[in-house]
Amino acid sequence: MKQKYLTIIPAILAMAPMHASAQITLEPSLTKVAQKVDTDGTYLQLNKFDGDIKALTEYGELGLDIAKQHIKEIPADTSIAKLSKLIGIDAMKASAMSSKKEAGAWNNKAYIYTGGSNAGILSMYGKTNADYIVTGFAPETTDIAIQLTLDLRKAEEIISGFGAAFGQTADINQVMDKKLPMLGNKTAFELISKLNFNVNIALDINSDKRLPIPMPVEGFAAPSTDILVRIDGIAWAWDLFGDKLISQTGLPWKKSKKKTSITYTLPAEMKDALMGYNPVIRVDKTKNHIWISSKVATVKDALNPNNKKLKDNANFKNTMSSLPSKGNSLIYISKDILDELVNQYKQAGKKGLLDDPDFKKAKPLVDRLIKDLTSPDSGIAMTLSKDDLGILSVIRAPFPTKNYLNQLSPMISQAITSALLLKGIEN
């Protein structure tokens, strides 16, 4: 290669990072989504994609036009734009993603800007600016808490819209408008139109009290676990199938009624056979709650407003301190659970359960994962919240969720370009 061309290479490499120091002016929608994530972390990605959706819709319309020429059953007025609006995709304008390390763990955030639309699937996440439910009744000692919000009241509109788009309206109506005895002579559409509910689960795991469990070796014990479930929004459906479900368990449930509730319990003499558990099911039609618990006392504690709840727990507060204070869905795993994972792993090793030759090959990797999972001082949490502008999901975990492929692609492209350039100079 000629000597005079060598001076070009440093100049090319020097120009590559110059844009980093330039003043950045964001498009308005990107400014809005950037405010919903951590811009001072180690990873930030902003994406305005409403123009992309428009282009894909136009390509889809062209493809649909071709399909209509070969498939006569597709109605003439069917369009990708209508389907996009029906689902709610057309409302999605921009997104933001970030990763930031705080107090030994990573807050990984993703936000989709919808302009506050409640169309299609966007309606299924629940109402805006909702308060967490499970944190307000789960016992303070709860180790795993799950809250899932699901609003299916617009499902009929979506199903009917797709049926109309593909000429299947009559077939769908025939199935969905049929009165079914198992649903109290209601139709599937009538039932779906009322489905707006929350499933809340709380597990309290007591490592100090252990129960023997069947394993290939003796002496293996697991911590005792209290389970509490509260389903909000569908107690009205208990009259349709509740007693039938109870009878199918094959257990001698005792049913007792009060003015506003129905309670099912098992005979006290079964408590020993159930290792100290005395399950209960309580249906409160006034508040529209269905309670299911491994112990009667657990439900009583949850119903007592004077008892401390999960929201008062120091570990929970530490884990959630940098996460949204409101939300529609939540998964929380306490630090104690992560520590228990280590304990169970060590127990399995001492009992010879990890001596499999194939497992030993992967053991260093598993050891590292166990170590990293338990390294933060807080637990793990995932939240989903809906505000006036869009939907925010956050994962607090020992690992970042950066988009490494997108991160590395510019570097890979520049390396290829440089290699091709050098090859050209050599020639």
N, C-alpha and C positions, 0 to 999 in steps of 0.2 A: 504494500500500500504506500502511496506517495506520502512523504513527510508533511507536506503542506496541508493535507486533509485532516491530520491528527488534531489540529486546533479547533475543528468543527465540533468534535465529540463533547468536550467540556462545555461548550456553549449550549449544545442541545440539552445536556443533562441539567445544566443550571437553569434553563428556562422552565423545566417541568414543574418545580414547586412554587413558581412565582405567584400563581393565583391564590395561594393560601393566605397571603397577607393583604389581599385586595378587600375593599369594603363590600360587604354583602347586603344586597337589598332583596328582601323576600316578597314574593307575590302574596296578596292579602290572605288567601286561604292557607298558605304555608305558614304565615305568621301566626294564624289562629291555632294550627295543629302543633306548632313548635312550643306554644305556651302550655300545652297539655302534657309535655314530656320533659325530661331532664336535658337541658341543652349544655350543661356544664359537666357531663359525664365523659366517658371514654369512647362512646359510640353514639352517633346521631344520624338518622336518615330521614329526609323529608321527600315526599313524593306527591306531586299534583297529577292526578290521573283521569280527571273527568274528560279531557281531550282524548285520552287513550280509549276510554269506554265508548265515546262517540264514534271513534274510528272503527272499533271492533263491531259496534252496532251496525254501522254502514256496511261493513264486510258481511255481517250476518244477514242483513236484508238481501244482499245480492245472492248469497247462498240459498236463502229461503225462496227467493224468486225462481231459482233453478229447480228447487224441490217441488214447488207448486206445479211446475210443468209436467212432473212425472207422478206426483201423488195428488190425485184429484180430491182426496178426503180433507186436505188442508184448506180451511176456509180462505177466501180471497182477502179478507180484511185482517188476517193474522199478520203480525209484525213483530220483529225482534224488539223494537222500541217499546211496544205495549207490554211484552213479557218482562223486559228490563224494569219498567215502571212498576209492574205488578209485584215483582220480587223485591224491589227496593234498590236495585243496583244503580239505577240512574241517579239516586240521591247521594251516592258516595263520590266525594270530590277530591279528597286528598288524605294522606296518612302521614304519620310520624312514628319513628321507632327510636328508642334510646336505651342505653345501658349505663348505669352509674353504680359504683361501689360505695355502700354506706354501712358503717358499723360491721365490717367483715363479710357482708353479703351483697349480692347484686340486685338492684331494682331494675327490672327489664320492663319497659313500658311500650305499648303500642296503641295508637289512637287513630280512629277513622272519623273523618269529618263528614257528617251527613246533613248539616244544616238543621238538625233537630227533627229530621223526617221520621215518621212512624209508619212508613209504608212497608208492606211485605214482611220479610223476615226481620226487619228492624223492630217490628212491633213485638216480636217474641221475647225480647230481653226484659220486658217489664217497663214500668213507668220511670220517668226521669227523676234524678236526685233522690232516689229511694234510700231509706235507712236499712242497715243490715238487720236481719231478724234473728238469726241463730245466736248472735252474740248477746242478745238481750234476755234470753231465757236459759241457755245452756249453763250448766254448773261452772263455777269458777275454775274447777280442776280439770275441765275438758282439755283433752290432748289433741283430738282431731275434730274439726268442725267443718261441715259442708253445708252450703246453702245454694240451691239451684232454683232460679226463677224461670218460669216458662209460661208465656201468654199465647195461647193458641186460638184466641177468639177471632183472629183474622184468617185462620187457616181455610175456612170455607171459601172466602173470597179468592184466595190463592188457588185452591183446588179447582174451583169453578172456572176461574180465569184460564187455567191451563187446559181444562177440558174444552172450553169454548175455542181456544186457540188451535186445538188439534181435532176439532170436530167430534169430541167425545162427550158432549154435554148430556145427551140422553142416557148413555151408559153410566156416567158418574151419578146422575140424579137417581137412576134406578137403584143403585147400591146405597147411596148416602141418604136418600129420602125414605128408605124403607123402615117402617116401625119394627123394632126388635123387642121381643118379650124380655130378653136378658138385660135390656136397657130400660125396663119399665115402660115398654111401648113408645119409647122415644126414638127418634132417628139419629143416625151418626152425626149429621150436621147439627141437630139440636144439642147433642152432648158436647160436641167440639166448641160450639158457640159459648159455652159456659166455662171452658177450661182455662182458667187463669190462676195458677197455683205456685206455691213454694214448697220445695222438699228440703227440710232441715234435719241434719244428722249430727249428733254429738256423741263422741266416744271418750270415756274417761278410763284411762289405762293405769292401773295400780301396780307398779313394779314391785312394791313391798309385799303384795299378796299374790302368790303364784299358784297356778293350777297345773297338775300333770296333764300332759297331752300325749296321745298315741304317736310314738315315733319308733324307728327301727332300734333305738337304744334306750335303755332305762334312764330315768333321772332328768329327762328333758321337761322343763316347765315353762309355761308362758304366763305373763302377767294377767291378772283378772281384769275383765273389761265390763264396764257398765255402758249400755247402749240406750240412747234416747233419740227418738225420731218424732218430729212434728211436721205434719203435712197441712199446709194452710190453703184453703180455697176450694176443697172438694168434699167437705163433710156432708154436703147435701146429697152426694152420690152414694152415701153409705146405705141408704134405704134400698138402693137398686141391687147391690151385690154384697153388702157387708156381712150379713148373717150366713150367706152362702160360702163366702171365703172362710169364715170362722169354722163352719162345719167341715170343710175340706181339710183342715189341719189334723183332724183325728184326735184332738186333745179335749179333755173334759172342761171346757170353758164355762164359767158361771157368769151369767148376764144379769146386770142390775141396772135399773133405770132411775133417773132423776128428772126433774123438770126440763133441764137444758142439756143433759148428757146421758150417755150410755157407757157403762164400764164392763169390761170382760176380764176376769181373773181366773187363775187356776187354783185348785185346792191347796191349802197350806201344807198338807202332807207330801206334796210333790216337790217341795223346796229342796230337800236333801238330795233327791234324785237328780235335780237340776243344778247341783253344785252350789246351792245357796241362792240361786236366782228365783224370783217370783214374777214372771212376765205379766204385763198389763196392757190393755188396749182401751183407750178412752176417746169417745167421740163427743165433741162439744159442738152441737149444731148452731148454737147462738153465736159463738165466735168463729165458727167454720174451721175448727181445728180437729185433726185426728192425731192422737198421741199414741205412740208405741214405745214401750220401754222394757228393759230386762228386769227392772225392779219397780215396785210400787212406790218406794221411798224416793226414787229418782224423779218421778213425775211430780210428787208432792213438793220436792225441793225446787223444781223448775217453776211451779205455780206460785211459790211463796215470793212475793216482791221484796221481802226483807233479806233474803239470802243473796250473797254476792254471786255475780254472774261472770261469764267468760270475759266480758268487756272490762271487768275490774282486775283481771289477772295480769300480773307484772310481766310475765313472759309474752303474753298476747300483746300487751301494749308496746313492748320492746320490738316485737316483730312487725307490728302494724304502724309504728310511729311515723314512717315516711311513706305510707301507702294511703290511698283515698279513705276518708273518714265515712263516706257513704258508698253504697254499692248494691247491685242487684243479685250478684252471685259471689260466693266466697269459698275457698278451700284453705284451711289453716292446719298446719302440722306443728306441734310444739317441739321445742328443743329436747324435752324429755323423751319424746318418741324417737328422735334421731339418736339420742344416747342409748335408748333401749335397743335400737337396731345394732349398734356396736356390741352390746351385751349378748344379744342372740347370736351374732356372728361368732363371737368368741366362744360361746357355749357350744355351738355346732363344731367348732374346731377342736375343742377339748374332748368332745364325744366321738370324734373320728368321722364326722359326717362330711368333712371337706377333703377326705383322703382320695377321692376319685382322681385317677391320673390325668384325665382331661381337664378337670377343674384346677388342678395344681398348676397347669400351664397358664391359666388365666388368673390365678390367684393374685399376682402382683398388681394387676389392673384393678381387681375387685378391692384389694387392700387400699389402693390409692383413692378409689371412689368413696369407700367408707370413710376414709380420713377427711376428704374434702367435704362430704356431706355434713360431717359433724364439726367442722372447723369454725363456722360462725357462732356467735354468742346468742343468736336468735333462732327462731324456727323458720319454717317455709310457709309462704302464703301466696295465693293467687286470687285476684279480684277482677270482677267485671262490673263496670259502672256506666250508667247512661246519663249524660247531662244534656243541657239545652242545645248543644252543637254536635254531639256525636257520641261515640262509644270508646271507653278507655279500658284496656286490659293491662294488668300489672302482674308480673311474676317476681316474687322475692325469693331468691334461691342462691346456693353457693356458687353458681356458674352464670356467666353472662350469656345472653342469647343473641349475639351479634350475627349479622348476615355476612359471614366471612367470604362467601363466594363473590358477593358484590364488592366487598372490601378489596379483595385480591385481583378482581378482573381488570381494573385500570393498570395495576402493576404488571400483570401478565401481558396486557395489550402493549404497554410501553416497552416491555422486554422484547416482545416479538418485533415491534416496529424498529427498535434499535438494532436488533440482530439483522433484520432485512436491510436496514440502512448501511450497516457496517459491511454486509455482504456486497451491496452495490458499490460501496467505495473501494472495496478490495478489487472488484472487477474493473 
